[in-house]
Amino acid sequence: MSEFRTESDSMGELQVPTDALYQAQTQRAVNNFRISDLVMPKQFITALAYIKQAAAQSNYELGHLSKNKAQLIERACQEIIDGQHLEHFPIDIFQTGSGTSTNMNANEVIATLASRYGDEVIHPNDDVNMGQSSNDVIPTTIAVSSVINVVYELFPALDQLSQTLERKKSEIGEIVKTGRTHLMDAMPVTFAQTLGSWQHQVDSAMAGIRYSLEGVSALAQGGTAVGTGINADPLFAEQFCKNLSANVGVRFVPSKNFFYNIGSQDTIVALSGQLKVLAVAQMKIANDLRWMNSGPLAGLGEIELEALQPGSSIMPGKVNPVIPEAAAMVSAQVIGNDATITIAGQSGNFELNVMLPVIAYNILQSIELLANSSQALADKAIRSFKVKHTNIDKALAKNPILVTALNPVIGYAKAAKIAKQAYQDGRPILDVAEQETDLSRSELEALLNPAKLTQGGL
């Protein structure tokens, strides 16, 4: 048996691997775009299959596609949704900027599968791509894949991280530690205040992402080539969104302006910006954990992260904060992805953005990385770290900044003198204040009580 078969398209004949489900246009793209080893993510291909499935349903319901053909196409799409045939989507992400090659790749694979199931030949353009254009399919796939993965992957991970922080607050929240500004000792805080700050960052970032999804969920599908909806039933967009929403379990609506969704990627740029906010929050949390864990002897040593693996190939016994480090690298990657998406978003030339595949790749990678790293932070760092009470109490007792609480009683200048003396002598601030003021020890203990100082006020 030959390793190749002959296929043809409007440009002529060419050889395609015998066992490939795709046809001529996909093979041309494989031949033309040998740029990287990056292909469209699984999440994108799954969303693309959902779109072709909903389109077939809609075209049948609107009287443009026979019931038999629609059912055959739906069956083929469902197999792709279920994770089959992904090896037949080989096109490099660095391809034509509209993603036409990937759209035709899907059309050809679905047509081949559907034709095998029944006694009708299913055409990739006339049947699978009916009422569609690459120019509305690919922007719609970017949007749908982003929404699906935010709703079903990222939000659950962020909920888990927020809930883990809430549980940790209940476990250790009352413990008082030295606060820090400029990495220098400052007024005391409780673990509840520190963890609550992290939790609010996570929750606020999630709220921003949720808000951005409102724009992303308004789809380009139905606008076809340039936004006019040429060759698509005027009722197609509404029917398509109805079917897609039912199949996916998330509400989608037609865009109020197809030209906007096809000519720009502003909604995805906005979503990426909100993902960047989350990445920045994650970087802050990761770095705080690293600093608090530093040591175990020569650093802050306030907490002890779970030991997950040896930290050095040469230094026995060394253990590193590997999960916060991984999370910090994810944050860096997501921030870089946002820069790529921002630049690509500027490439809306007249009626079409021409950097769609790279936008798709980067937005989906950002969502996936943030979901996975959030879960790792929750499960393998925050949930399991232990407080090192001895180190915390020792630093807190000698913290000269506690003297700030005496400002209203003895004045700033006198308080500054006591702070400098305590630091110079390495003595607790309470002992020096007792020596340098007329206040009794019981009065000073009340004024300098770290737990009371975390509550603010006079």
GURO-125969 format. One line per field, with one value per residue (C-alpha): residue number from 1; residue in three letters; chain; z, y, x. Coordinates in nm, 3 decimals. Each point is the difference from the previous one (the first is absolute). Example, Ala and Ser with C-alpha at 12.3 -4.5 7.8 and 13.67 -1.06 7.14 Angstrom:
// GURO-125969
n	[1|2]
res	[Ala|Ser]
chain	[A|A]
c3	[0.780|-0.066]
c2	[-0.450|0.344]
c1	[1.230|0.137]
***
This chain:
// GURO-125969
n	[1|2|3|4|5|6|7|8|9|10|11|12|13|14|15|16|17|18|19|20|21|22|23|24|25|26|27|28|29|30|31|32|33|34|35|36|37|38|39|40|41|42|43|44|45|46|47|48|49|50|51|52|53|54|55|56|57|58|59|60|61|62|63|64|65|66|67|68|69|70|71|72|73|74|75|76|77|78|79|80|81|82|83|84|85|86|87|88|89|90|91|92|93|94|95|96|97|98|99|100|101|102|103|104|105|106|107|108|109|110|111|112|113|114|115|116|117|118|119|120|121|122|123|124|125|126|127|128|129|130|131|132|133|134|135|136|137|138|139|140|141|142|143|144|145|146|147|148|149|150|151|152|153|154|155|156|157|158|159|160|161|162|163|164|165|166|167|168|169|170|171|172|173|174|175|176|177|178|179|180|181|182|183|184|185|186|187|188|189|190|191|192|193|194|195|196|197|198|199|200|201|202|203|204|205|206|207|208|209|210|211|212|213|214|215|216|217|218|219|220|221|222|223|224|225|226|227|228|229|230|231|232|233|234|235|236|237|238|239|240|241|242|243|244|245|246|247|248|249|250|251|252|253|254|255|256|257|258|259|260|261|262|263|264|265|266|267|268|269|270|271|272|273|274|275|276|277|278|279|280|281|282|283|284|285|286|287|288|289|290|291|292|293|294|295|296|297|298|299|300|301|302|303|304|305|306|307|308|309|310|311|312|313|314|315|316|317|318|319|320|321|322|323|324|325|326|327|328|329|330|331|332|333|334|335|336|337|338|339|340|341|342|343|344|345|346|347|348|349|350|351|352|353|354|355|356|357|358|359|360|361|362|363|364|365|366|367|368|369|370|371|372|373|374|375|376|377|378|379|380|381|382|383|384|385|386|387|388|389|390|391|392|393|394|395|396|397|398|399|400|401|402|403|404|405|406|407|408|409|410|411|412|413|414|415|416|417|418|419|420|421|422|423|424|425|426|427|428|429|430|431|432|433|434|435|436|437|438|439|440|441|442|443|444|445|446|447|448|449|450|451|452|453|454|455|456|457|458]
res	[Met|Ser|Glu|Phe|Arg|Thr|Glu|Ser|Asp|Ser|Met|Gly|Glu|Leu|Gln|Val|Pro|Thr|Asp|Ala|Leu|Tyr|Gln|Ala|Gln|Thr|Gln|Arg|Ala|Val|Asn|Asn|Phe|Arg|Ile|Ser|Asp|Leu|Val|Met|Pro|Lys|Gln|Phe|Ile|Thr|Ala|Leu|Ala|Tyr|Ile|Lys|Gln|Ala|Ala|Ala|Gln|Ser|Asn|Tyr|Glu|Leu|Gly|His|Leu|Ser|Lys|Asn|Lys|Ala|Gln|Leu|Ile|Glu|Arg|Ala|Cys|Gln|Glu|Ile|Ile|Asp|Gly|Gln|His|Leu|Glu|His|Phe|Pro|Ile|Asp|Ile|Phe|Gln|Thr|Gly|Ser|Gly|Thr|Ser|Thr|Asn|Met|Asn|Ala|Asn|Glu|Val|Ile|Ala|Thr|Leu|Ala|Ser|Arg|Tyr|Gly|Asp|Glu|Val|Ile|His|Pro|Asn|Asp|Asp|Val|Asn|Met|Gly|Gln|Ser|Ser|Asn|Asp|Val|Ile|Pro|Thr|Thr|Ile|Ala|Val|Ser|Ser|Val|Ile|Asn|Val|Val|Tyr|Glu|Leu|Phe|Pro|Ala|Leu|Asp|Gln|Leu|Ser|Gln|Thr|Leu|Glu|Arg|Lys|Lys|Ser|Glu|Ile|Gly|Glu|Ile|Val|Lys|Thr|Gly|Arg|Thr|His|Leu|Met|Asp|Ala|Met|Pro|Val|Thr|Phe|Ala|Gln|Thr|Leu|Gly|Ser|Trp|Gln|His|Gln|Val|Asp|Ser|Ala|Met|Ala|Gly|Ile|Arg|Tyr|Ser|Leu|Glu|Gly|Val|Ser|Ala|Leu|Ala|Gln|Gly|Gly|Thr|Ala|Val|Gly|Thr|Gly|Ile|Asn|Ala|Asp|Pro|Leu|Phe|Ala|Glu|Gln|Phe|Cys|Lys|Asn|Leu|Ser|Ala|Asn|Val|Gly|Val|Arg|Phe|Val|Pro|Ser|Lys|Asn|Phe|Phe|Tyr|Asn|Ile|Gly|Ser|Gln|Asp|Thr|Ile|Val|Ala|Leu|Ser|Gly|Gln|Leu|Lys|Val|Leu|Ala|Val|Ala|Gln|Met|Lys|Ile|Ala|Asn|Asp|Leu|Arg|Trp|Met|Asn|Ser|Gly|Pro|Leu|Ala|Gly|Leu|Gly|Glu|Ile|Glu|Leu|Glu|Ala|Leu|Gln|Pro|Gly|Ser|Ser|Ile|Met|Pro|Gly|Lys|Val|Asn|Pro|Val|Ile|Pro|Glu|Ala|Ala|Ala|Met|Val|Ser|Ala|Gln|Val|Ile|Gly|Asn|Asp|Ala|Thr|Ile|Thr|Ile|Ala|Gly|Gln|Ser|Gly|Asn|Phe|Glu|Leu|Asn|Val|Met|Leu|Pro|Val|Ile|Ala|Tyr|Asn|Ile|Leu|Gln|Ser|Ile|Glu|Leu|Leu|Ala|Asn|Ser|Ser|Gln|Ala|Leu|Ala|Asp|Lys|Ala|Ile|Arg|Ser|Phe|Lys|Val|Lys|His|Thr|Asn|Ile|Asp|Lys|Ala|Leu|Ala|Lys|Asn|Pro|Ile|Leu|Val|Thr|Ala|Leu|Asn|Pro|Val|Ile|Gly|Tyr|Ala|Lys|Ala|Ala|Lys|Ile|Ala|Lys|Gln|Ala|Tyr|Gln|Asp|Gly|Arg|Pro|Ile|Leu|Asp|Val|Ala|Glu|Gln|Glu|Thr|Asp|Leu|Ser|Arg|Ser|Glu|Leu|Glu|Ala|Leu|Leu|Asn|Pro|Ala|Lys|Leu|Thr|Gln|Gly|Gly|Leu]
chain	[A|A|A|A|A|A|A|A|A|A|A|A|A|A|A|A|A|A|A|A|A|A|A|A|A|A|A|A|A|A|A|A|A|A|A|A|A|A|A|A|A|A|A|A|A|A|A|A|A|A|A|A|A|A|A|A|A|A|A|A|A|A|A|A|A|A|A|A|A|A|A|A|A|A|A|A|A|A|A|A|A|A|A|A|A|A|A|A|A|A|A|A|A|A|A|A|A|A|A|A|A|A|A|A|A|A|A|A|A|A|A|A|A|A|A|A|A|A|A|A|A|A|A|A|A|A|A|A|A|A|A|A|A|A|A|A|A|A|A|A|A|A|A|A|A|A|A|A|A|A|A|A|A|A|A|A|A|A|A|A|A|A|A|A|A|A|A|A|A|A|A|A|A|A|A|A|A|A|A|A|A|A|A|A|A|A|A|A|A|A|A|A|A|A|A|A|A|A|A|A|A|A|A|A|A|A|A|A|A|A|A|A|A|A|A|A|A|A|A|A|A|A|A|A|A|A|A|A|A|A|A|A|A|A|A|A|A|A|A|A|A|A|A|A|A|A|A|A|A|A|A|A|A|A|A|A|A|A|A|A|A|A|A|A|A|A|A|A|A|A|A|A|A|A|A|A|A|A|A|A|A|A|A|A|A|A|A|A|A|A|A|A|A|A|A|A|A|A|A|A|A|A|A|A|A|A|A|A|A|A|A|A|A|A|A|A|A|A|A|A|A|A|A|A|A|A|A|A|A|A|A|A|A|A|A|A|A|A|A|A|A|A|A|A|A|A|A|A|A|A|A|A|A|A|A|A|A|A|A|A|A|A|A|A|A|A|A|A|A|A|A|A|A|A|A|A|A|A|A|A|A|A|A|A|A|A|A|A|A|A|A|A|A|A|A|A|A|A|A|A|A|A|A|A|A|A|A|A|A|A|A|A|A|A|A|A|A|A|A|A|A|A|A|A|A|A|A|A|A|A|A|A|A|A|A|A|A|A|A|A|A|A|A|A|A|A|A|A|A|A|A|A|A|A|A|A|A|A]
c3	[0.000|-0.090|0.283|-0.186|-0.185|-0.251|0.106|-0.187|0.072|-0.204|-0.046|-0.131|0.120|0.272|0.210|0.345|0.247|-0.056|0.358|0.042|0.058|-0.144|-0.368|-0.244|0.166|0.330|-0.176|-0.175|0.340|0.143|-0.293|0.020|0.374|0.132|0.259|0.345|0.178|0.143|-0.115|0.102|0.356|0.073|0.163|-0.324|-0.215|0.242|-0.018|-0.379|-0.007|0.224|-0.250|-0.303|0.189|0.091|-0.354|-0.147|0.245|-0.084|-0.376|0.022|0.221|-0.242|-0.296|-0.177|0.085|-0.016|0.325|-0.103|-0.080|0.317|0.213|-0.169|0.060|0.361|0.061|-0.143|0.210|0.315|-0.049|-0.015|0.306|0.178|-0.066|-0.308|-0.321|0.145|-0.187|-0.322|0.088|-0.080|-0.121|0.155|0.196|-0.210|-0.310|-0.187|0.242|-0.046|0.105|-0.330|-0.014|0.339|-0.094|-0.319|0.195|0.219|-0.298|-0.177|0.299|0.088|-0.364|-0.030|0.319|-0.083|-0.349|0.148|0.227|-0.266|-0.365|-0.083|-0.088|0.239|-0.152|0.226|-0.144|-0.117|0.298|0.303|-0.063|-0.109|0.098|0.142|-0.082|0.160|0.086|0.240|0.097|0.137|0.209|0.131|0.086|0.189|0.201|0.063|0.097|0.236|0.169|0.034|0.161|0.230|0.121|0.032|0.086|0.130|0.217|0.190|0.064|0.127|0.219|0.147|0.064|0.166|0.216|0.100|0.113|0.196|0.179|0.073|0.154|0.236|0.100|0.059|-0.042|0.360|-0.005|-0.003|-0.204|-0.097|-0.287|-0.263|-0.235|-0.233|0.126|0.335|0.335|0.043|0.224|0.082|-0.195|0.049|-0.235|-0.060|-0.135|-0.223|-0.131|-0.033|-0.220|-0.229|-0.008|-0.094|-0.284|-0.132|0.036|-0.160|-0.294|-0.046|0.002|-0.271|-0.214|0.049|-0.112|-0.313|-0.103|-0.072|-0.303|-0.104|0.003|-0.277|-0.313|-0.355|-0.149|-0.268|-0.126|-0.255|-0.222|0.099|0.248|-0.244|0.044|-0.370|-0.074|0.353|0.084|0.183|0.279|0.016|0.269|0.250|-0.064|0.014|0.341|0.133|-0.105|0.108|0.344|0.049|-0.111|0.206|0.309|-0.016|-0.137|-0.325|-0.199|-0.346|-0.012|-0.041|-0.263|-0.204|-0.154|0.351|0.082|-0.331|-0.044|0.358|0.293|0.267|0.221|0.010|0.065|0.293|0.129|-0.030|0.198|0.282|-0.012|0.036|0.315|0.137|-0.101|0.185|0.309|-0.023|-0.029|0.317|0.193|-0.124|0.097|0.344|0.062|-0.111|0.228|0.300|-0.059|-0.050|0.214|0.177|0.222|-0.171|-0.151|0.141|0.081|0.091|-0.173|-0.123|-0.339|-0.062|-0.108|-0.343|-0.146|0.055|-0.080|-0.115|-0.189|0.216|0.335|0.203|0.203|-0.199|-0.073|-0.224|-0.035|-0.333|-0.032|0.057|-0.246|-0.262|0.060|-0.041|-0.335|-0.111|0.086|-0.211|-0.292|0.022|0.011|-0.311|-0.168|0.071|-0.181|-0.302|0.006|0.028|-0.304|-0.193|0.097|-0.179|-0.328|-0.085|-0.354|-0.130|0.017|0.144|0.272|-0.152|0.307|0.123|0.043|0.226|0.204|0.041|0.106|0.257|0.163|0.045|0.137|0.251|0.120|0.033|0.179|0.250|0.075|0.062|0.204|0.215|0.086|0.078|0.228|0.186|0.035|0.040|0.159|0.185|0.134|0.151|0.121|0.372|0.218|0.180|0.323|0.163|-0.284|-0.029|0.374|0.028|-0.286|0.124|0.353|-0.129|-0.274|0.074|-0.221|0.274|0.162|-0.257|0.239|0.257|-0.232|0.133|0.360|-0.002|-0.340|-0.321|0.104|0.329|-0.170|-0.271|0.267|0.172|-0.332|-0.090|0.344|-0.007|-0.343|0.099|0.320|-0.152|0.286|-0.001|-0.052|0.320|0.217|-0.152|0.018|0.368|0.061|-0.206|0.094|0.312|-0.114|0.207|-0.147|0.010|-0.189|-0.256|-0.041|-0.077|-0.245|-0.173|-0.015|-0.359|-0.034|0.099|-0.243|-0.293|0.061|-0.084|0.154|0.287]
c2	[0.000|0.343|0.237|0.284|0.066|0.272|0.281|0.313|0.346|0.316|0.034|-0.352|-0.339|-0.097|-0.299|-0.055|-0.278|-0.297|-0.021|0.376|0.109|0.342|0.085|0.229|0.342|-0.130|-0.164|0.325|0.171|-0.277|0.045|0.379|0.063|-0.185|0.263|-0.153|-0.313|0.185|-0.099|0.129|-0.113|-0.283|0.250|0.196|-0.307|-0.113|0.340|-0.003|-0.335|0.141|0.286|-0.229|-0.216|0.294|0.134|-0.332|-0.013|0.358|-0.044|-0.305|0.180|0.293|-0.234|0.027|-0.337|-0.343|-0.180|-0.287|0.225|0.201|-0.314|-0.135|0.329|0.014|-0.353|0.082|0.315|-0.189|-0.242|0.297|0.155|-0.332|0.025|-0.218|0.081|0.286|-0.131|0.106|0.370|0.053|0.361|0.237|0.294|0.228|-0.020|0.226|0.270|-0.068|-0.363|-0.110|-0.303|-0.121|0.059|-0.202|-0.265|-0.045|0.009|-0.271|-0.231|0.027|-0.054|-0.309|-0.152|0.085|-0.146|-0.328|-0.036|0.011|-0.033|0.369|0.194|0.294|0.299|0.200|0.339|-0.048|-0.204|0.031|0.369|0.092|0.355|0.061|0.161|-0.047|0.368|-0.056|-0.362|0.064|0.310|-0.194|-0.299|0.223|0.139|-0.332|-0.186|0.282|0.009|-0.379|-0.025|0.297|-0.129|-0.368|0.012|0.337|0.102|-0.332|0.028|0.357|-0.098|-0.275|0.243|0.251|-0.267|-0.136|0.347|0.032|-0.332|0.097|0.326|-0.196|-0.220|0.257|0.338|0.118|-0.039|0.337|0.053|0.289|0.202|0.126|0.297|0.047|-0.351|0.171|-0.063|0.193|-0.013|-0.348|-0.179|-0.321|-0.296|0.060|0.345|-0.132|-0.295|0.218|0.241|-0.287|-0.132|0.341|0.021|-0.337|0.084|0.343|-0.146|-0.262|0.272|0.188|-0.312|-0.076|0.350|-0.028|-0.322|0.200|0.149|-0.321|-0.191|0.221|-0.190|0.085|-0.304|0.108|0.289|-0.223|0.158|0.367|0.045|0.034|-0.360|-0.087|-0.360|-0.047|-0.018|0.320|-0.224|-0.208|0.196|-0.016|-0.368|-0.083|0.164|-0.178|-0.341|0.073|0.118|-0.318|-0.224|0.171|0.099|0.365|0.286|0.157|0.277|0.148|0.312|0.328|0.090|-0.275|0.247|0.070|-0.368|-0.082|0.315|0.013|-0.225|0.262|-0.235|-0.253|0.277|0.104|-0.358|-0.036|0.320|-0.144|-0.322|0.219|0.152|-0.353|-0.079|0.307|-0.103|-0.351|0.134|0.206|-0.298|-0.228|0.247|0.062|-0.375|-0.024|0.282|-0.131|-0.346|0.125|-0.159|-0.228|0.167|0.311|0.124|0.113|-0.355|0.096|-0.297|-0.338|-0.106|-0.367|-0.179|-0.139|-0.096|0.033|0.353|-0.051|-0.247|0.090|0.133|-0.283|0.090|0.312|0.046|0.278|0.175|-0.169|0.063|0.378|0.010|-0.188|0.234|0.303|-0.133|-0.054|0.362|0.112|-0.212|0.136|0.359|-0.075|-0.161|0.314|0.207|-0.230|0.017|0.379|0.031|-0.253|0.185|0.308|-0.194|0.056|0.127|0.137|-0.289|-0.278|-0.057|-0.198|-0.141|-0.225|-0.330|0.148|0.174|-0.333|-0.183|0.257|0.067|-0.371|-0.062|0.282|-0.141|-0.352|0.105|0.219|-0.273|-0.258|0.227|0.128|-0.356|-0.083|0.303|-0.102|-0.370|-0.007|0.333|0.187|-0.294|-0.174|0.269|0.010|0.305|0.020|0.163|0.036|0.207|0.215|0.074|0.076|0.251|0.155|0.061|0.180|0.196|0.366|0.122|-0.097|0.329|0.168|-0.073|0.232|0.303|0.146|-0.044|0.102|0.168|-0.100|0.122|-0.192|-0.310|0.017|0.015|-0.311|-0.186|0.074|-0.102|-0.327|-0.083|0.091|-0.210|-0.286|0.025|-0.027|0.336|-0.055|-0.010|0.313|0.193|-0.090|0.136|0.319|0.109|0.057|-0.256|-0.315|-0.340|-0.091|0.321|-0.073|-0.360|0.126|0.265|-0.230|-0.312|-0.124|-0.154|0.331|0.187|-0.206|0.153|0.356|0.315|0.209]
c1	[0.000|0.128|0.088|-0.173|-0.321|-0.080|-0.236|-0.101|-0.135|-0.054|0.377|0.058|0.119|0.248|0.099|-0.153|0.094|-0.229|-0.121|-0.059|-0.358|0.078|0.010|0.181|-0.029|0.132|0.292|0.087|0.012|0.219|0.237|0.004|0.026|0.303|0.080|-0.036|-0.115|-0.301|-0.347|-0.340|-0.080|-0.240|-0.238|-0.018|-0.068|-0.272|-0.169|0.030|-0.181|-0.274|-0.040|-0.025|-0.248|-0.224|0.026|-0.119|-0.291|-0.095|0.022|-0.226|-0.251|-0.004|-0.063|0.336|0.159|-0.162|-0.066|0.227|0.295|-0.050|-0.001|0.312|0.184|-0.118|0.127|0.343|0.019|-0.093|0.289|0.240|-0.165|0.052|0.374|0.038|0.192|0.209|0.305|-0.172|0.033|0.371|0.012|0.253|-0.144|0.222|-0.216|-0.237|-0.111|-0.371|0.040|-0.155|0.227|-0.123|-0.363|0.045|0.191|-0.308|-0.236|0.200|0.040|-0.370|-0.102|0.221|-0.136|-0.361|0.032|0.126|-0.302|-0.271|-0.072|0.029|0.312|0.037|0.177|0.234|-0.102|-0.357|-0.122|0.229|0.080|-0.354|-0.095|0.346|0.332|0.339|-0.027|-0.289|0.077|0.349|-0.085|-0.300|0.220|0.244|-0.289|-0.176|0.318|0.097|-0.340|-0.021|0.342|-0.046|-0.337|0.088|0.371|0.118|-0.295|-0.010|0.375|-0.035|-0.295|0.215|0.287|-0.232|-0.163|0.342|0.104|-0.324|0.063|0.359|-0.121|-0.222|0.294|0.275|-0.169|0.044|0.378|0.180|0.315|0.224|-0.139|0.241|0.020|0.299|0.101|0.073|-0.168|-0.324|-0.306|-0.135|-0.272|-0.191|0.016|-0.371|0.085|0.278|-0.200|-0.310|0.193|0.102|-0.354|-0.137|0.252|-0.116|-0.370|0.042|0.191|-0.271|-0.267|0.188|0.029|-0.368|-0.093|0.215|-0.178|-0.316|0.170|0.175|-0.332|-0.144|0.102|0.103|-0.173|-0.245|0.211|0.181|0.263|0.012|-0.285|-0.291|-0.118|0.024|-0.113|-0.135|-0.371|-0.100|-0.133|0.317|0.186|-0.284|-0.071|0.370|0.047|-0.308|0.136|0.357|-0.113|-0.202|0.288|0.269|-0.199|0.105|-0.209|0.116|-0.170|0.052|0.213|-0.180|0.259|0.167|0.244|0.133|0.056|0.164|0.208|0.124|0.083|-0.066|-0.202|0.285|0.252|-0.218|-0.022|0.377|0.043|-0.209|0.203|0.309|-0.153|-0.034|0.358|0.126|-0.200|0.140|0.355|-0.050|-0.139|0.278|0.272|-0.152|0.000|0.364|0.110|-0.193|0.146|0.357|0.267|-0.042|0.263|0.130|-0.328|-0.334|-0.104|-0.356|-0.158|0.111|-0.135|-0.064|0.320|-0.077|0.339|0.376|0.113|0.355|0.213|0.302|-0.130|-0.157|-0.306|-0.086|-0.370|-0.130|-0.341|-0.066|-0.374|0.021|0.290|-0.203|-0.295|0.225|0.124|-0.359|-0.069|0.294|-0.121|-0.355|0.127|0.206|-0.300|-0.200|0.262|-0.028|-0.380|0.012|0.226|-0.209|-0.315|0.134|0.006|-0.364|0.051|-0.329|-0.253|0.219|0.255|0.287|0.175|-0.280|0.188|0.267|-0.270|-0.178|0.314|0.107|-0.338|-0.067|0.348|-0.046|-0.333|0.140|0.318|-0.184|-0.253|0.271|0.228|-0.289|-0.089|0.363|0.034|-0.315|0.082|0.378|0.093|-0.274|-0.199|0.302|0.242|0.079|0.059|0.336|-0.117|0.342|0.145|-0.312|-0.020|0.371|-0.006|-0.322|0.132|0.310|-0.176|0.094|-0.285|-0.247|0.097|-0.227|-0.285|0.163|0.003|-0.328|0.124|0.368|0.041|0.180|0.348|0.004|-0.143|0.269|0.272|-0.140|-0.026|0.362|0.121|-0.196|0.138|0.356|-0.014|-0.198|-0.248|-0.378|-0.170|-0.200|0.314|0.152|-0.328|-0.036|0.348|-0.040|-0.356|-0.208|-0.257|-0.044|0.073|-0.370|-0.085|0.269|-0.114|-0.349|0.124|0.249|-0.218|0.063|-0.346|-0.162|0.221|-0.132|-0.344|0.106|-0.140|0.139]
***
